[in-house]
Amino acid sequence: MRLDFSVSAHSLLYLEQKKPRLVSSRELAASMTTNPVMIRNILSVLHKQHYIRGVVGKNGGYQLDRELAQINIGDLYDLTIPPTLSYARFTTGNTGAVGEGNDISRNIEETLTDLFTLADEGYRAFYHQFTMADLKRDIEQHGYFKSIAQAPFSK
């Protein structure tokens, strides 16, 4: 999985903690022990969606543009991790397989992709229950999510 969602969440929480001060991408990168270029790419996406505002120049930086309670974690996840993931790297099989006993080889990729897609949809629906304010609260008081989460899968 790519780091985009984690970097986005980390950035928003960090900016909220440092407000009203402008925070540079270099400072954010140091906080996450990652590359400032990666941070700037993700901050660009957050800026275009009005999660943050940016000021260019020597004394520039970024500020949070919304309250954490207004930022849905599911929306942030959908923005940073595209829903149309390719599961091909997780499957085996050969759709061109011929001969007896090759039903599995011909069909496993499609079957597993369907399964992974359904799981991903459930995962995304689960995330949509929460806001960044909930994430902050869990950071301050671990176990908060478990106390409020609704079970996404029940028989």
Helices and strands as residue ranges (DSSP letters): H 4-18, H 25-32, H 36-48, E 52-55, E 61-64, G 68-70, H 73-80, G 88-90, H 103-127, H 132-140, H 144-148
